């Protein structure tokens, strides 16, 4: 959902909650920012969509029809909208607070922090200082791997996935079809554990080696997780295997002159390039993590090779573009 639409819906809820008498659509149009610039037909369509969306998420918009008025009026009764009193045991409140802190840097950060804010507004103490303040140990989930959200949703929905996977210490990419059982973190790395349909056996996949988009397959609920499966036991020997030491490779970049000072400082070599560009050699291990960094440099850096690193940057940029486009269109 775009920020503009979110603000408009929030303003509409505030307006209908604050009024003591029902407001007509025309009154709402002039009172709520976001409506006043639209034509009559556009406003009516937008207003109807907004009412339907709010009702779908449980906001009780009432319609009042006065025989002396031509148009119906709208309002939200505070007693129907307000949540009942929320009571949590100290340990339950602590878990919620801890969850919000753990997901601080993950894709669920907005939902977690929003839930925590609502609890505080309702007078529920989440005991946040005891969960990491004052120099205590602070837990965080680092999910920079682009594939994490798709795998997490697949595990949640019990749905199979298909994705490209780069083999260890190589550049070849294989297509894998997996019934996901869980996503596990071990020693700073994330893994997908599940049933590999291509090999008809349980397998573990490192998220940093996933290339391109993750495609969901089949209907939700189709994947059955075996009873008693130990995901951490599956990941542990795979992660500790001495046969797969980290492999450092070299990427060749084009960097715009006068920019990317951080890249220039740690590059193995920087050469004069054509026109406004220089060339730099930079070592990396995981293409996915490398791609996130390169994408953050915007138009000032271009990855020339190797092919899997370049493809990872393209996939990261496409994913960011599609995500922003989806949000703007909602």
C-alpha angles and dihedrals in degrees: 000000000000121000091242092055093045091053092047093052091046091050090049092053092048091049094050092045094049098049119094094201131039115274125218121233090254092053090049090050092059096038101048118068111233097042103064096076097054128092121249097265094041091050093050092051093046093046092051091049092048093050091050094048093049092049091049090059092047104265105147104223108183124210117213121192115199114195088216094054128070096212128051120245129229134209142147116236107225092216090056094046101044119093119239117255111293117219123184131177114241092254092050092051090048092053091051092050092047092050091054091052095044092053093045094118099029133093089261093058095103094051093044095048091044092054091048091051091052091051091052091048088053091054097256113143111222095188092229097165090060091053101064114326127114094042096304121145110284122205121210136173113225109201103170090140105106092216095060099089093049093048092045090053091047091053090047093049094039091233131147121245138202124208145153115261127194113219119233118280092359145085100230115111122210128195114240130191112200139178099217120224100174149328114244133188120213128170093343095311130103125225138187114219122194149102115311106215093196092058096027092227141096111276141174125223128195109229094218089065095055111112125204128340126348110229120205116222134201127354127320115265094031096111116084117200110216113249113255096013112159108214095184091052088053093051099041102071092038092055095044095048109128090207092078109055117171110279117211117208134180125245124198116221140185110220124186114246113263094018140086095044091168090057092047093052096055099032117117089224139359121200135187109261138190121295112325094354137092126191124232136186114219128178122225141167109199116041092205095057091041089052093054090055094046092047090053089061091065118196093348095079135045126185112223098180169073095018097234092052091049091047090050091055091049091049091049092051092046091050091051091048094049092046093051091045092052092049092048092050097052 
